[in-house]
Amino acid sequence: MKIRLWGCVLGMALSGTAAAQTPLKIGFVGEMSGQQAEYGLQMSNGAKLFLQEHGDVVAGRKIQLIIKDVGGPNPEVAKRVAQELITRDKVEFLAGFGFTPNALAVAPLATEAKIPMVVMNAATSSITERSPYVVRTSMTLPQNAYAIADWALKNNIKTVYSLYADYGPGQDANAQFRKTFTGGGGKIVAEVAVPLKNPEFGPYMQRIKDAKPDAAFLWFPSGELSVLMLRAYRERGLEQAGIKALGTGDGTDDMFLDSMGDVALGLTTSFHYSAAHDSAKNKAFIKGYESQFGTSIRPNFMAVGGYDGMALIYETIKKLNGKIDGTKAVEAMKGAKWESPRGPVMIDPETRDIVQNIYIRKVERRGNHLYNVEFSHLDAVKDPGKAK
């Protein structure tokens, strides 16, 4: 009997050791090809950089990052690859998600499988409300829209014309800007939603010029559309007419800023991250990124979202000593605090969304490069889109 008892104890011990040594798989759902390939590349590079800096073994578990390409905003593809990651690959975390439609499509799967889903970019406010297993390490559009509206009110801007992209993030940004600006006594003279497909910005800018507001709130996603929009702003002479351009940092993405050229100079924006952020943590992040991936592409807010997403996952694995239960993992993430390349951050225990500083910046030339240079900030901004 004693022999059999010791045999059972030894078997259980060996079984526990084997479980602890089982690789821990993180399923990364990202946009790795197509027109938005930079989204997935930046996020995955950020995640890989954190792995390289902190090792691939945590609490006795070897980390495996399994990257799946969804090719852009493709909710059906995102849902399919996430299902494969859950059922075939047996991942214990889902991560990535550059676009809101992809995150929204996968959220019910995370709920059903009880798997933590770390959103590293998609910024529509409601995403964390679609599943109790969603935690976000990037931003929400209302955080940044709130900050630039607050700055406008404090700087004698009384009337604003709002021009924004007609989809979830643009609608979020516009709604929050309107709420904050009008709530503080400002007036919105017009709100115009622009289709994302092949917009012609010249006529829109002429309408703004004819309306003669103090400023224009301009929101379009990072990349080509923002360049075209700013070019039209300059060409139609809005700046010379005294109409100040305001926006969130999506429009002056660090990754594209140099290629935007002089059309971006002087633009005032609000955002949670700039490559020019003056901290030792950010300087080390930039140096590490360039060492791993070269200097041809500047790391941007998506890279930081991926980097911080991995930081949160690692800390959660440590807290649970490598034994991942989805519900316990999400509870462990609530209230987590750490120093990010962007500054101090925290996961709101109530909303599972990021709490962070939002910076007011102006595009300036430093040497041969353009940067978003921070000159003011708001401390510890929660998502105002979820304010009661």
SVG drawing of the C-alpha trace seen along z (x, -y; Angstrom):
<svg xmlns="http://www.w3.org/2000/svg" viewBox="-24 -85 45 87">
<polyline fill="none" stroke="black" stroke-width="0.4" points="0.0,0.0 2.8,-2.4 4.5,-1.6 1.3,-2.4 0.8,-5.6 4.3,-6.9 3.8,-5.9 0.7,-8.1 2.4,-11.0 5.4,-10.7 3.1,-10.5 1.2,-13.6 4.5,-15.5 5.8,-14.5 2.5,-15.4 2.6,-18.9 6.2,-19.3 5.2,-18.3 2.3,-20.8 4.5,-23.6 6.9,-22.9 4.1,-22.8 4.6,-25.7 2.3,-28.6 0.8,-29.7 -0.3,-33.3 -2.4,-33.6 -1.7,-36.9 -4.4,-38.1 -3.0,-40.8 -3.1,-42.6 0.2,-41.3 -0.5,-41.8 -2.4,-44.1 -2.7,-47.9 -2.6,-47.9 0.3,-45.5 2.1,-48.2 -0.5,-47.7 0.3,-44.1 4.1,-44.6 4.3,-47.4 2.3,-45.5 4.1,-42.2 7.5,-43.9 6.6,-45.5 5.6,-42.1 8.7,-40.4 10.9,-43.1 9.5,-42.5 10.1,-38.8 13.7,-39.4 14.3,-41.7 12.7,-39.6 13.3,-36.1 10.8,-33.5 10.4,-31.6 8.0,-32.9 7.1,-31.0 8.5,-27.8 6.5,-28.2 8.1,-28.6 6.3,-31.3 5.2,-30.7 3.8,-33.6 1.6,-32.2 1.0,-35.0 -2.0,-34.8 -2.7,-37.2 -6.1,-38.6 -5.1,-40.9 -6.9,-44.0 -10.3,-44.8 -11.8,-41.3 -14.1,-40.2 -15.0,-36.9 -11.3,-36.0 -10.5,-37.2 -13.2,-35.0 -12.0,-32.0 -8.3,-32.3 -9.2,-33.0 -11.3,-29.9 -8.4,-27.8 -6.1,-29.3 -8.5,-28.4 -9.5,-24.9 -6.4,-23.6 -3.5,-25.5 -4.9,-25.6 -3.7,-29.1 -4.1,-30.5 -4.2,-34.2 -5.4,-36.0 -3.7,-39.3 -3.2,-41.8 -6.3,-43.3 -5.4,-46.4 -9.0,-47.1 -12.2,-47.4 -14.3,-45.1 -11.8,-42.3 -11.8,-42.8 -15.6,-42.9 -15.9,-39.7 -13.5,-37.7 -14.9,-39.0 -17.7,-36.5 -15.2,-33.6 -13.1,-34.9 -16.2,-34.9 -17.2,-31.4 -13.7,-29.9 -12.9,-32.0 -9.6,-33.2 -8.1,-36.6 -8.1,-38.8 -5.5,-41.6 -6.4,-44.3 -3.2,-46.1 -4.6,-48.7 -8.3,-48.7 -9.6,-51.9 -13.4,-52.0 -14.6,-52.6 -17.2,-49.8 -14.8,-46.9 -14.1,-46.1 -17.8,-46.0 -18.3,-43.2 -16.7,-40.6 -15.6,-40.3 -12.4,-38.8 -11.2,-41.8 -8.4,-43.9 -6.9,-46.8 -3.3,-48.2 -3.6,-50.8 -6.1,-53.7 -9.6,-54.7 -10.4,-57.5 -12.5,-59.4 -9.4,-59.7 -7.5,-61.6 -10.5,-63.6 -11.4,-64.7 -7.8,-66.0 -7.7,-68.1 -11.1,-69.5 -10.0,-70.4 -6.9,-72.2 -9.0,-74.1 -11.3,-75.4 -8.3,-76.6 -6.8,-78.4 -9.6,-80.7 -11.0,-78.6 -14.7,-79.2 -16.0,-77.7 -15.0,-74.5 -15.9,-72.7 -15.7,-68.9 -14.6,-66.7 -14.2,-63.0 -14.0,-59.6 -17.4,-57.9 -16.8,-54.7 -16.6,-53.5 -13.4,-55.2 -14.1,-58.5 -17.6,-58.6 -16.2,-57.9 -13.7,-60.7 -16.2,-63.2 -18.8,-62.4 -16.3,-62.9 -14.9,-66.1 -18.5,-67.5 -19.4,-66.4 -16.3,-68.0 -16.1,-71.1 -19.8,-72.1 -19.9,-71.1 -17.2,-73.7 -19.1,-76.4 -17.7,-76.0 -19.8,-75.8 -19.7,-73.2 -20.6,-75.1 -20.9,-71.9 -20.2,-68.1 -19.4,-66.3 -18.8,-62.6 -16.6,-61.6 -16.7,-58.1 -13.4,-56.3 -13.4,-55.2 -11.6,-57.7 -12.7,-61.0 -12.0,-64.3 -10.9,-66.6 -10.7,-69.9 -14.5,-70.7 -14.7,-69.8 -11.9,-72.1 -13.5,-74.9 -16.7,-74.5 -14.7,-74.8 -13.0,-77.9 -16.4,-79.5 -17.8,-78.7 -14.9,-80.7 -14.6,-78.8 -11.7,-79.4 -10.5,-75.8 -11.2,-72.6 -11.2,-69.2 -9.9,-66.8 -10.0,-63.0 -8.8,-60.4 -6.9,-57.2 -3.1,-57.2 -1.6,-56.9 -2.5,-58.1 -5.9,-59.7 -4.4,-61.9 -1.7,-63.1 -4.3,-63.9 -6.5,-65.7 -3.6,-67.9 -2.5,-68.7 -6.0,-69.9 -6.0,-72.0 -2.8,-73.7 -3.8,-74.1 -7.2,-75.7 -5.5,-78.3 -7.2,-77.5 -4.1,-78.2 -3.7,-81.7 -7.4,-82.3 -6.7,-81.8 -8.4,-78.4 -6.3,-76.3 -6.1,-72.5 -6.7,-70.3 -6.7,-66.5 -5.7,-63.4 -2.3,-61.7 -3.7,-59.2 -3.3,-61.9 0.4,-62.5 1.5,-58.9 5.2,-58.6 5.6,-55.9 4.4,-58.2 5.4,-61.6 8.6,-62.1 6.9,-61.1 4.1,-63.6 6.6,-66.5 5.9,-70.1 2.1,-69.8 2.2,-68.4 4.3,-71.2 2.6,-73.0 -0.4,-70.7 -1.6,-70.5 -2.7,-67.0 -3.4,-65.0 -2.1,-61.4 -0.9,-58.9 2.5,-58.3 5.2,-60.1 8.6,-58.7 9.9,-62.1 8.5,-61.3 11.4,-62.3 11.9,-59.5 14.6,-56.9 12.1,-54.1 11.1,-55.4 14.7,-56.0 15.6,-52.4 12.5,-51.2 13.5,-53.2 17.0,-51.9 15.9,-48.3 13.4,-48.6 16.0,-50.0 18.5,-47.4 16.1,-44.6 14.2,-45.9 16.4,-48.6 15.9,-52.4 13.9,-52.5 10.5,-52.4 10.1,-54.5 8.2,-52.6 4.8,-54.1 1.9,-53.8 1.0,-50.3 4.5,-49.0 4.0,-50.4 0.6,-48.7 2.2,-45.4 5.1,-45.9 2.8,-46.8 0.4,-44.0 3.2,-41.5 4.3,-43.3 0.8,-42.8 0.6,-39.1 4.0,-38.4 3.1,-40.0 -0.2,-38.0 1.7,-34.7 4.0,-35.5 1.1,-36.3 -0.6,-33.0 2.7,-31.1 2.2,-29.8 -1.1,-28.1 -3.5,-30.1 -7.2,-30.1 -8.9,-32.7 -11.1,-34.2 -8.3,-34.4 -6.0,-35.9 -8.4,-38.8 -8.8,-39.4 -5.0,-39.5 -4.9,-42.1 -7.3,-44.5 -5.5,-47.3 -2.1,-46.4 0.3,-49.3 3.7,-49.6 6.0,-52.1 5.5,-52.2 7.5,-53.9 4.6,-56.3 4.7,-57.0 2.8,-55.5 -0.2,-53.3 -2.8,-51.3 -5.6,-48.9 -8.9,-50.3 -10.3,-47.6 -13.9,-48.5 -13.6,-48.8 -10.5,-46.8 -9.3,-49.7 -6.0,-51.6 -5.6,-54.7 -2.8,-56.9 -1.4,-60.4 -2.6,-62.1 -0.1,-64.6 -0.7,-67.7 1.9,-68.0 3.0,-70.1 4.7,-68.8 8.2,-70.2 11.3,-69.6 14.4,-68.4 17.4,-68.1 16.2,-66.1 13.2,-64.6 9.7,-65.5 8.5,-64.7 5.4,-65.2 6.9,-67.4 4.9,-67.2 4.4,-70.5 1.5,-69.8 -0.4,-66.8 -3.4,-65.6 -2.6,-63.0 -4.2,-59.5 -7.0,-59.9 -9.7,-57.2 -11.8,-56.4 -14.4,-59.2 -16.5,-57.2 -17.5,-55.0 -18.1,-57.9 -21.4,-57.4"/>
</svg>
